[in-house]
Amino acid sequence: MAEMKALIVRNCVAGFALAFAAMAAILIFDIAHLRELLLGSDAGLMAGALLTFFLGLTFSAAQIGIAVMGLGEEKPGGRDDGIRDWAFGQAPELVPVRVERGDMRGPHKRM
């Protein structure tokens, strides 16, 4: 359980770091004139803090989701198919099917 908490905290910190980087890029490059708007307003500091916080929530949730979905059990022999095996089960075996030439049905039917 401690590993899961560490995983969540680590990815939450990474998400907020991405949010700070995104906010820095928004301010440096003045995307959509947000720097001008934030610096010219009385509530610019509060708006910038809220934008950074909610970007952090979004990016950290995405980071945690990616990390959790990537978890899987280690298979013998070093194979790690955790999510794929859970979602799709065992890969079905291919079975040869004989089709007679006159037995075509559906959209490929010849007239």
Sequence and secondary structure as in RCSB ss.txt:
>XXXX:A:sequence
MAEMKALIVRNCVAGFALAFAAMAAILIFDIAHLRELLLGSDAGLMAGALLTFFLGLTFSAAQIGIAVMGLGEEK
PGGRDDGIRDWAFGQAPELVPVRVERGDMRGPHKRM
>XXXX:A:secstr
 HHHHHHHHHHHHHHHHHHHHHHHHHHHHTGGGHHHHHHHSTTHHHHHHHHHHHHHHHHHHHHHHHHHHT     
TTS   HHHHHHH S          TT   GGG   
